[in-house]
Amino acid sequence: MSAEPHRCEDGICITCGDVAVPLRVVSVDPGRGLALCEDAAGRRETVEVALVPPVSPGEQLLVHAGTAIAKPAA
C-alpha cells in the first residue's frame, strides 16, 4: 500500500478517479489543520488542509473526501 496522498490532475483524483470539488476558504484553524470552506451555492463544510501549503481566507481549494488535495493556481 502506498503512503502517497491523493493527488489531483485537472480536478480529478488520480488515486480513485473521483472529481475534486472547488471550495473557497472562509476561515482557518491552523492549530487543528482545518478550514471552514464553502461552495458556490454557499454550502459550508470543514476541510482537512494538512496536504496543501498554508491556506488563507478567500483562497480556492480542490477538495476530495473532506481533504484539500490541491490549491489551484490563481
Backbone as a chain_set.jsonl record, in Angstrom:
{"seq": "MSAEPHRCEDGICITCGDVAVPLRVVSVDPGRGLALCEDAAGRRETVEVALVPPVSPGEQLLVHAGTAIAKPAA", "coords": {"N": [[0.841, -1.178, 0.0], [0.564, 2.211, -0.823], [2.047, 5.122, 0.624], [1.589, 7.527, -0.369], [-0.249, 10.573, -0.677], [-3.637, 11.372, -1.799], [-3.731, 12.641, -5.081], [-4.266, 15.265, -7.441], [-5.223, 15.919, -10.735], [-6.199, 18.127, -13.144], [-8.596, 18.498, -11.734], [-9.466, 15.96, -11.072], [-9.22, 13.183, -8.99], [-6.41, 11.242, -9.091], [-5.952, 8.932, -7.763], [-8.352, 7.596, -7.042], [-10.198, 8.312, -8.979], [-12.399, 9.954, -8.561], [-14.09, 13.137, -8.746], [-12.653, 16.197, -7.786], [-13.842, 18.774, -5.647], [-14.31, 22.216, -6.085], [-13.741, 24.595, -3.584], [-14.127, 27.548, -1.557], [-12.059, 29.072, 0.843], [-13.214, 30.017, 3.99], [-12.58, 30.433, 6.716], [-9.747, 29.676, 8.849], [-8.345, 27.185, 10.949], [-5.453, 26.835, 12.074], [-4.14, 25.42, 14.113], [-5.527, 23.058, 14.401], [-5.433, 22.131, 11.86], [-7.478, 22.562, 10.023], [-9.988, 23.918, 7.803], [-12.734, 26.079, 7.34], [-14.88, 25.892, 4.707], [-16.622, 26.942, 1.685], [-18.985, 26.215, -0.934], [-20.013, 27.236, -4.281], [-22.732, 27.587, -3.989], [-23.003, 28.342, -1.416], [-23.005, 26.396, 0.547], [-21.499, 25.019, 3.401], [-18.552, 23.396, 4.688], [-16.296, 21.601, 6.811], [-12.876, 21.238, 6.216], [-9.988, 19.231, 5.943], [-6.651, 20.329, 5.904], [-3.946, 19.587, 5.77], [-2.423, 18.528, 3.672], [-1.878, 20.474, 1.812], [-0.179, 23.59, 0.964], [0.088, 26.284, 3.425], [-3.079, 27.841, 3.985], [-5.322, 30.604, 3.312], [-8.114, 32.723, 4.185], [-10.437, 33.209, 1.544], [-8.985, 31.993, -0.465], [-8.951, 29.439, -3.03], [-9.631, 25.934, -2.984], [-9.137, 22.551, -4.031], [-11.127, 19.927, -3.196], [-11.414, 16.677, -1.917], [-13.175, 14.043, -0.602], [-13.394, 15.328, 1.917], [-10.87, 16.348, 2.319], [-8.426, 18.712, 1.502], [-6.816, 18.635, -1.548], [-5.402, 20.049, -3.379], [-4.212, 23.317, -4.287], [-5.412, 25.345, -6.554], [-3.808, 27.206, -9.179], [-3.864, 30.729, -9.062]], "CA": [[0.0, 0.0, 0.0], [1.358, 3.422, -0.961], [1.84, 6.172, 1.616], [1.393, 8.768, -1.112], [-1.601, 11.1, -0.52], [-4.406, 11.599, -3.017], [-3.254, 13.737, -5.914], [-5.304, 15.745, -8.335], [-4.822, 16.481, -12.013], [-7.372, 18.639, -13.852], [-9.788, 18.368, -10.909], [-9.844, 14.568, -10.868], [-8.308, 12.454, -8.121], [-5.827, 10.155, -9.875], [-5.91, 7.719, -6.952], [-9.613, 6.854, -7.09], [-10.988, 8.709, -10.135], [-13.48, 10.88, -8.226], [-13.872, 14.543, -9.07], [-12.424, 17.092, -6.656], [-14.817, 19.862, -5.605], [-13.697, 23.505, -5.76], [-14.325, 25.301, -2.446], [-13.439, 28.764, -1.133], [-11.765, 29.084, 2.277], [-13.897, 31.064, 4.758], [-11.731, 30.671, 7.883], [-8.744, 28.626, 9.038], [-7.918, 26.83, 12.302], [-4.172, 26.193, 11.797], [-3.782, 24.506, 15.191], [-6.2, 21.774, 14.166], [-5.242, 21.742, 10.465], [-8.796, 22.568, 9.391], [-10.503, 25.17, 7.247], [-14.147, 26.128, 7.009], [-14.938, 26.251, 3.289], [-17.963, 26.935, 1.122], [-19.075, 26.047, -2.378], [-20.632, 28.364, -4.989], [-24.108, 27.727, -3.512], [-22.976, 28.779, -0.024], [-22.958, 25.269, 1.485], [-20.218, 25.025, 4.106], [-18.051, 22.16, 5.283], [-14.952, 21.652, 7.38], [-11.951, 20.527, 5.34], [-8.647, 18.988, 6.469], [-5.762, 21.041, 4.976], [-2.542, 19.245, 6.016], [-1.719, 18.125, 2.453], [-1.628, 21.627, 0.933], [0.541, 24.675, 1.645], [-0.805, 27.08, 4.274], [-4.196, 28.481, 3.278], [-5.867, 31.828, 3.883], [-9.48, 33.004, 3.743], [-10.583, 33.717, 0.185], [-8.315, 31.125, -1.429], [-9.684, 28.291, -3.547], [-9.039, 24.619, -2.789], [-9.823, 21.402, -4.604], [-11.383, 19.068, -2.038], [-11.876, 15.32, -2.199], [-13.422, 13.257, 0.606], [-13.165, 16.143, 3.107], [-9.462, 16.72, 2.418], [-7.917, 19.552, 0.42], [-5.756, 17.913, -2.247], [-4.65, 20.964, -4.246], [-4.526, 24.745, -4.348], [-5.25, 25.714, -7.957], [-3.125, 28.471, -9.441], [-4.816, 31.855, -9.1]], "C": [[0.884, 1.238, 0.0], [1.023, 4.424, 0.131], [1.586, 7.51, 0.949], [-0.041, 9.261, -0.948], [-2.32, 11.169, -1.862], [-3.79, 12.765, -3.775], [-4.343, 14.084, -6.91], [-4.669, 16.299, -9.607], [-6.099, 16.871, -12.734], [-8.666, 18.406, -13.078], [-10.249, 16.955, -10.658], [-8.785, 13.887, -10.015], [-7.743, 11.275, -8.9], [-5.717, 8.868, -9.07], [-7.2, 6.919, -7.097], [-10.52, 7.249, -8.249], [-12.138, 9.649, -9.829], [-13.097, 12.311, -8.585], [-13.653, 15.324, -7.783], [-13.385, 18.268, -6.782], [-14.097, 21.17, -5.282], [-14.459, 24.185, -4.622], [-13.482, 26.521, -2.118], [-13.259, 28.722, 0.374], [-12.463, 30.28, 2.923], [-13.061, 31.443, 5.977], [-10.826, 29.462, 8.085], [-8.476, 28.442, 10.527], [-6.587, 26.09, 12.141], [-3.741, 25.206, 12.875], [-4.376, 23.13, 15.014], [-6.026, 21.29, 12.738], [-6.539, 21.667, 9.687], [-9.119, 23.927, 8.81], [-12.005, 25.018, 7.047], [-14.208, 26.645, 5.58], [-16.387, 26.27, 2.831], [-17.906, 26.8, -0.39], [-19.795, 27.25, -2.985], [-22.065, 28.612, -4.527], [-24.173, 28.164, -2.052], [-22.992, 27.661, 0.997], [-21.566, 25.197, 2.084], [-19.87, 23.653, 4.64], [-16.65, 22.397, 5.824], [-14.062, 20.733, 6.562], [-10.604, 20.396, 6.032], [-7.65, 19.546, 5.445], [-4.28, 20.697, 5.128], [-1.757, 18.921, 4.749], [-1.4, 19.277, 1.508], [-0.833, 22.681, 1.695], [-0.423, 25.482, 2.519], [-1.864, 27.823, 3.451], [-4.677, 29.695, 4.044], [-7.296, 32.007, 3.406], [-9.481, 33.646, 2.355], [-9.923, 32.842, -0.864], [-9.225, 29.974, -1.851], [-8.904, 27.016, -3.259], [-9.813, 23.615, -3.626], [-9.908, 20.378, -3.488], [-11.958, 17.737, -2.49], [-11.998, 14.591, -0.867], [-13.066, 14.023, 1.873], [-11.736, 16.585, 3.311], [-9.068, 17.58, 1.224], [-6.749, 18.822, -0.222], [-4.946, 18.804, -3.177], [-5.13, 22.392, -4.036], [-4.324, 25.138, -5.803], [-4.528, 27.041, -8.097], [-4.166, 29.578, -9.603], [-4.975, 32.422, -10.485]], "O": [[1.857, 1.301, 0.752], [-0.136, 4.566, 0.52], [1.388, 8.517, 1.629], [-0.972, 8.465, -1.063], [-1.705, 11.044, -2.921], [-3.378, 13.757, -3.175], [-5.234, 13.278, -7.18], [-3.698, 17.054, -9.553], [-6.988, 16.039, -12.918], [-9.711, 18.148, -13.674], [-11.321, 16.753, -10.087], [-7.59, 14.003, -10.288], [-8.495, 10.399, -9.328], [-5.417, 7.815, -9.634], [-7.156, 5.699, -7.257], [-11.526, 6.58, -8.485], [-12.804, 10.109, -10.756], [-11.917, 12.64, -8.709], [-14.377, 15.138, -6.805], [-13.703, 18.705, -7.888], [-13.349, 21.233, -4.306], [-15.68, 24.333, -4.689], [-12.276, 26.538, -2.365], [-14.188, 28.379, 1.106], [-12.323, 31.414, 2.463], [-12.853, 32.626, 6.247], [-11.09, 28.375, 7.572], [-8.391, 29.415, 11.276], [-6.572, 24.861, 12.076], [-3.039, 24.242, 12.572], [-3.784, 22.137, 15.438], [-6.418, 20.169, 12.415], [-6.697, 20.825, 8.803], [-8.602, 24.953, 9.255], [-12.486, 23.962, 6.636], [-13.659, 27.703, 5.271], [-17.267, 25.704, 3.479], [-16.941, 27.202, -1.039], [-20.149, 28.185, -2.267], [-22.567, 29.728, -4.657], [-25.261, 28.34, -1.504], [-22.993, 27.93, 2.198], [-20.569, 25.3, 1.37], [-20.74, 22.857, 4.995], [-15.922, 23.273, 5.358], [-14.433, 19.601, 6.251], [-10.128, 21.352, 6.644], [-7.779, 19.275, 4.251], [-3.431, 21.452, 4.654], [-0.531, 19.029, 4.752], [-0.718, 19.077, 0.503], [-0.81, 22.675, 2.926], [-1.638, 25.365, 2.357], [-1.583, 28.355, 2.378], [-4.475, 29.812, 5.253], [-7.663, 31.505, 2.343], [-8.651, 34.498, 2.039], [-10.266, 32.935, -2.043], [-10.142, 29.588, -1.126], [-7.673, 27.011, -3.284], [-10.999, 23.803, -3.898], [-8.893, 20.001, -2.902], [-12.86, 17.675, -3.326], [-11.041, 14.529, -0.095], [-12.501, 13.449, 2.805], [-11.405, 17.139, 4.359], [-9.339, 17.226, 0.077], [-5.803, 18.432, 0.462], [-3.92, 18.378, -3.707], [-6.277, 22.643, -3.665], [-3.185, 25.256, -6.253], [-4.629, 27.904, -7.224], [-5.218, 29.373, -10.209], [-5.737, 33.369, -10.681]]}, "num_chains": 1, "name": "protein.A"}
